[in-house]
Amino acid sequence: MQNKITAQDLWDDVIEVRSRAPLVHSITNFVVMNFNANVLLALGASPIMAHAHEEVEEMIGIAQALVLNIGTLEPVWIDSMILAKKRATEKGIPIILDPVGAGATSYRDESIVKLLAKKPPQIVRGNASEIMSVAGQPVDSKGADSTALSADAIEAAFKLARHIQGVVCVSGETDHIVNAQGKHVSLSNGHPLMTKVTGVGCSATAMIGAFAAIQPDQFRATAACMAYLGIAGEIAAQQTLEKGAGSGTFQIELLDAINLMSKEQFLSLLKMKLIA
């Protein structure tokens, strides 16, 4: 793992995703399924959404990454996630977990414990409240919305990263990405309109799957993804506000920005700080 990540490194990963079009297998929730698939397509990746017991292991056989999202839970889906995780671990492809609504219900928390057991996912992405809850800190739950700032969850993120021996991303106004070895980068791109469209956070997790599929340094892959999405959010917000429009238009503009962003836009707009 290299010691320093540059803006050019992150852009190189964007180009790799576009050129290699990795297949990302997502077992995700009903609310975001369509939007997540469209975001992956806009990025240049290839999505597959499959959760039936009868095919998840076979589907992993052709995928380059596995994304697990617990937004709309039921026992059959959790069982499918465990089967898929086992097969992905055997195959050696990256596994990314989105613990949506962690801390909201005991069943949700029990499901997260199952998904973290034995060979845990290498990357976990969530908002501050979710990461704090998964790390064992008490939080006031507001469902899928965070009641804490991303900076409040940095200590919990490091604790969780050490537990999974992987990477943890806390998303928010500022995104914080840490790993078990003590590395820490913050990204300050994005726009408040990103919180007004259902599925943007879940789409970030799906996108991490695409970047992790092409970049073996999972810390760098996560940083590249979150940087790209944050900048896309800024570009989309500018286009939306210039039209005097709102969140409906922003959703389309976000897909366009993810699809069409240039190197010049990425390098000029990136707000990245290497902390450790």
MINUKE-852200 format. One line per 10 residues: number of its first residue (from 1); their letters; for each residue x, y, z negated of C-alpha. Coordinates in nm, 2 decimals, padded with zeros to 4 digits, m for minus. Each point is the difference from the previous one (the first is absolute). Layout:
BEGIN
NUM> a> X/Y/Z; ...
//
This chain:
BEGIN
1> mqnkitaqdl> 00.00/00.00/00.00; 00.15/00.33/00.10; 00.05/00.27/m00.27; m00.16/00.29/00.18; m00.31/00.03/00.23; 00.00/00.27/00.26; m00.29/00.15/00.20; 00.15/m00.15/00.31; m00.01/m00.35/m00.17; m00.37/00.04/m00.06
11> wddvievrsr> m00.07/00.11/00.35; 00.20/m00.30/00.14; m00.24/m00.22/m00.20; m00.30/00.17/00.16; 00.14/m00.07/00.35; 00.06/m00.36/m00.10; m00.36/m00.05/m00.11; m00.12/00.16/00.33; 00.23/m00.22/00.21; m00.05/m00.33/m00.18
21> aplvhsitnf> m00.37/00.03/m00.09; 00.01/m00.23/m00.30; m00.31/m00.21/m00.08; m00.13/00.10/m00.35; m00.23/m00.25/m00.16; m00.23/00.19/m00.24; m00.24/m00.16/m00.25; m00.16/00.33/m00.09; m00.33/00.14/m00.10; m00.33/00.06/00.19
31> vvmnfnanvl> 00.01/00.38/m00.05; 00.33/00.06/00.18; 00.04/m00.29/00.24; m00.08/00.19/00.32; 00.20/00.31/m00.09; 00.30/m00.20/m00.11; 00.00/m00.19/00.33; m00.02/00.33/00.20; 00.28/00.15/m00.20; 00.22/m00.30/00.07
41> lalgaspima> m00.08/00.02/00.37; 00.07/00.38/00.00; 00.34/m00.07/m00.16; 00.09/m00.25/00.26; m00.05/m00.31/m00.21; m00.24/m00.29/00.05; m00.27/m00.07/m00.26; m00.18/m00.33/m00.09; m00.26/m00.02/m00.27; m00.07/m00.36/m00.11
51> haheeveemi> m00.10/m00.13/m00.33; m00.16/m00.34/00.05; 00.17/m00.28/m00.19; 00.00/m00.22/00.31; 00.23/00.23/00.19; 00.20/00.24/m00.22; 00.30/m00.23/m00.02; 00.00/m00.06/00.37; m00.03/00.37/00.07; 00.30/00.07/m00.22
61> giaqalvlni> 00.19/m00.22/00.23; m00.02/00.26/00.28; 00.01/00.32/m00.22; 00.31/00.21/m00.09; m00.15/00.14/m00.33; m00.28/m00.06/m00.24; m00.20/00.27/m00.17; m00.23/m00.08/m00.29; m00.27/00.26/m00.10; m00.24/m00.07/m00.29
71> gtlepvwids> m00.24/00.28/00.07; m00.32/m00.22/00.04; 00.07/m00.31/m00.21; m00.16/m00.34/m00.01; 00.14/m00.34/m00.10; 00.03/m00.14/00.35; 00.21/00.30/00.11; 00.24/m00.03/m00.29; 00.04/m00.37/00.07; 00.08/00.08/00.36
81> milakkrate> 00.25/00.27/m00.11; 00.18/m00.26/m00.22; 00.01/m00.25/00.29; 00.13/00.27/00.24; 00.26/00.12/m00.25; 00.13/m00.35/m00.05; 00.04/m00.05/00.37; 00.15/00.34/00.06; 00.26/m00.07/m00.28; 00.09/m00.33/00.17
91> kgipiildpv> 00.04/00.18/00.33; 00.20/00.28/m00.15; m00.21/00.30/00.13; m00.07/00.31/m00.22; m00.31/00.01/m00.22; m00.15/00.33/m00.10; m00.26/00.04/m00.27; m00.26/00.28/m00.04; m00.15/m00.03/m00.35; m00.31/00.21/00.07
101> gagatsyrde> m00.19/00.10/m00.31; 00.25/m00.17/m00.24; m00.12/00.05/m00.35; m00.37/00.05/00.10; m00.12/m00.35/m00.10; 00.14/m00.31/m00.17; m00.06/m00.21/00.31; 00.20/00.24/00.21; 00.29/m00.01/m00.24; m00.02/m00.38/m00.03
111> sivkllakkp> 00.02/m00.02/00.38; 00.31/00.23/00.01; 00.17/m00.23/m00.26; m00.06/m00.30/00.23; 00.14/00.18/00.30; 00.31/00.11/m00.19; 00.06/m00.35/m00.14; 00.29/m00.23/00.11; 00.14/00.16/00.32; m00.14/00.36/m00.02
121> pqivrgnase> m00.04/00.24/00.29; 00.32/00.18/00.09; m00.18/00.34/00.03; m00.29/00.15/m00.20; m00.17/00.33/00.10; m00.27/00.17/m00.20; m00.10/00.33/m00.15; 00.13/00.11/m00.34; m00.28/m00.15/m00.21; 00.02/m00.34/00.19
131> imsvagqpvd> 00.38/m00.02/m00.04; m00.02/00.09/m00.37; m00.27/m00.26/m00.06; 00.19/m00.28/00.18; 00.31/00.09/m00.20; m00.20/m00.05/m00.32; m00.07/00.36/m00.10; m00.35/00.10/m00.11; m00.18/00.23/00.24; m00.34/00.16/00.04
141> skgadstals> m00.13/m00.16/00.31; m00.20/00.18/00.27; m00.03/m00.29/00.23; 00.22/00.04/00.30; 00.09/00.36/m00.08; 00.29/00.10/m00.22; m00.04/00.18/m00.33; 00.37/00.06/m00.03; 00.26/00.19/00.20; 00.26/m00.21/00.20
151> adaieaafkl> 00.28/00.14/m00.22; m00.17/m00.14/m00.31; 00.05/m00.35/00.14; 00.37/00.00/00.08; 00.10/m00.18/m00.32; m00.27/m00.26/00.07; 00.11/m00.04/00.36; 00.35/m00.08/m00.11; m00.13/m00.25/m00.25; m00.21/m00.17/00.26
161> arhiqgvvcv> 00.28/00.01/00.26; 00.22/m00.19/m00.25; m00.27/m00.25/m00.07; m00.06/m00.09/00.37; 00.37/00.06/00.08; m00.12/00.21/00.29; m00.13/00.34/00.11; m00.28/00.21/m00.15; m00.16/00.30/00.17; m00.21/00.25/m00.20
171> sgetdhivna> m00.20/00.21/00.24; m00.15/00.34/m00.07; 00.07/00.36/00.07; 00.36/m00.10/m00.02; 00.08/m00.36/00.08; 00.26/m00.18/m00.22; 00.18/m00.31/00.12; 00.22/m00.20/m00.23; 00.16/m00.34/m00.01; 00.14/m00.25/m00.25
181> qgkhvslsng> 00.35/00.12/00.04; m00.09/00.36/m00.11; m00.03/00.17/00.34; m00.26/00.28/00.01; m00.11/00.22/00.29; m00.28/00.26/00.00; m00.20/00.12/00.30; m00.20/00.32/m00.01; m00.18/m00.02/00.33; m00.38/m00.03/00.04
191> hplmtkvtgv> m00.32/00.21/m00.04; m00.30/m00.01/m00.23; m00.22/m00.10/00.29; 00.16/m00.34/m00.01; m00.20/m00.06/m00.32; m00.33/00.07/00.18; 00.01/m00.29/00.24; m00.06/m00.35/m00.14; 00.28/m00.24/00.07; 00.30/00.23/00.04
201> gcsatamiga> 00.18/m00.15/m00.30; m00.09/m00.36/00.10; 00.13/00.09/00.35; 00.33/00.11/m00.15; 00.03/m00.35/m00.14; m00.08/m00.16/00.33; 00.26/00.22/00.17; 00.26/m00.10/m00.26; m00.06/m00.35/00.13; 00.10/00.10/00.35
211> faaiqpdqfr> 00.31/00.18/m00.11; 00.11/m00.28/m00.23; m00.04/m00.24/00.28; 00.27/00.17/00.21; 00.22/00.14/m00.28; 00.16/m00.25/m00.25; 00.08/00.28/m00.25; m00.34/00.02/m00.15; 00.07/00.32/m00.19; 00.09/00.17/00.33
221> ataacmaylg> m00.30/m00.15/00.17; m00.23/00.13/m00.26; 00.15/00.35/00.01; m00.02/00.01/00.38; m00.37/m00.10/m00.01; m00.10/00.25/m00.27; 00.20/00.28/00.17; m00.16/m00.07/00.34; m00.35/m00.01/m00.15; 00.05/00.32/m00.20
231> iageiaaqqt> 00.12/00.19/00.30; m00.28/m00.13/00.21; m00.24/00.13/m00.27; 00.15/00.35/00.02; m00.02/00.00/00.38; m00.36/m00.12/00.00; m00.10/00.25/m00.27; 00.14/00.29/00.21; m00.19/m00.11/00.31; m00.32/m00.05/m00.21
241> lekgagsgtf> 00.01/00.34/m00.17; 00.08/00.18/00.32; m00.33/m00.14/00.13; m00.18/00.11/m00.31; m00.10/m00.36/m00.05; 00.00/m00.24/m00.29; 00.07/m00.36/m00.11; m00.18/m00.17/00.29; 00.22/00.18/00.25; 00.30/m00.06/m00.22
251> qielldainl> m00.04/m00.38/00.02; 00.03/00.01/00.38; 00.29/00.26/m00.01; 00.18/m00.23/m00.25; m00.02/m00.29/00.24; 00.13/00.22/00.28; 00.28/00.13/m00.21; 00.11/m00.35/m00.09; m00.01/m00.10/00.36; 00.17/00.30/00.16
261> mskeqflsll> 00.24/00.15/m00.25; 00.33/00.11/00.15; 00.36/m00.03/m00.13; 00.02/00.38/m00.02; m00.32/00.01/m00.21; 00.12/m00.27/m00.24; 00.35/00.14/m00.05; m00.11/00.36/m00.05; m00.29/m00.07/m00.23; 00.15/m00.27/m00.23
271> kmklia> 00.01/00.10/m00.36; 00.22/m00.28/m00.16; 00.20/00.01/m00.32; 00.24/m00.27/m00.10; m00.01/m00.01/m00.38; 00.21/m00.30/m00.08
//
